Amino acid sequence: MHPCAAPEARPRRAAWAAWAAPVLVNVALGLAAMVPLMFTLVFFLNYPLVWLGLGQREPTENDGPMVWVVAGVVVWTVFGLLWWLVNLGLRSLTGLRGRRYWWVSAGLLLVPTVVFSPLPAGPWTVLRWLA
């Protein structure tokens, strides 16, 4: 190539193609995120909402709130690290940058919960249908 010649243009992927992998991976991680989200929901239904007089504690729950807090911190920490490391790798592979990437990735985690939670039989029954 001649030094004065313009470099050959590489074919650029469409913007939507760069987002395909992060969207699919974060929705899949959203299925795993249902565990810490449901864990948090059970904690709030058994303790803070009961203390405010807005609910009734599960009759078999006798471990106390500290067990739930410690276990919740562990579950959220493990999931948060997994999500962060996966998205850090995806971000560098796809070349996507900026705050928008992180906000979209975080928002996509809620998609499976929003889709499966309103179902009367619960999310696990629906997942069993798909298998």
C-alpha positions, 0 to 999 in steps of 0.5 A, a space after each residue: 500500500 502506498 504511504 499516501 493512500 487512504 487505508 481501506 475501510 473495514 466493513 462496519 457492523 450495524 449498531 443493532 448487531 453490536 447490541 445483540 450479544 449484550 442483550 441476549 446475555 443480559 436477559 439470560 443473566 436476568 433469569 439468574 437474577 430472579 434468585 436474588 430478586 425473589 430472595 429480597 422479596 421474601 425478606 421484605 415480605 417477612 420483616 420490614 413490611 410486617 414491622 410496618 403492619 402491612 403483612 403477616 410473617 410466614 409461620 415457619 420463619 423463625 431464623 430472624 432477619 440477620 440470617 436473611 440479611 447476611 445471606 442476601 448480601 452474599 447472594 447479591 455480591 456473587 451475582 453482582 460480581 458475575 454480572 459485572 465481569 461478564 459485562 466487562 468482557 462483553 463491553 470490550 468484545 463489542 466495542 460499546 462504550 459509555 453509560 448507556 451500555 451499563 444502564 441497558 445491561 442493568 435494565 435487561 436483568 429485570 425483563 425475565 422477572 417482569 415477564 414471568 412474575 405476573 403469571 399465576 403459576 409462577 416462573 418455574 412452572 413456565 420454565 418447565 413448560 419450555 424444557 
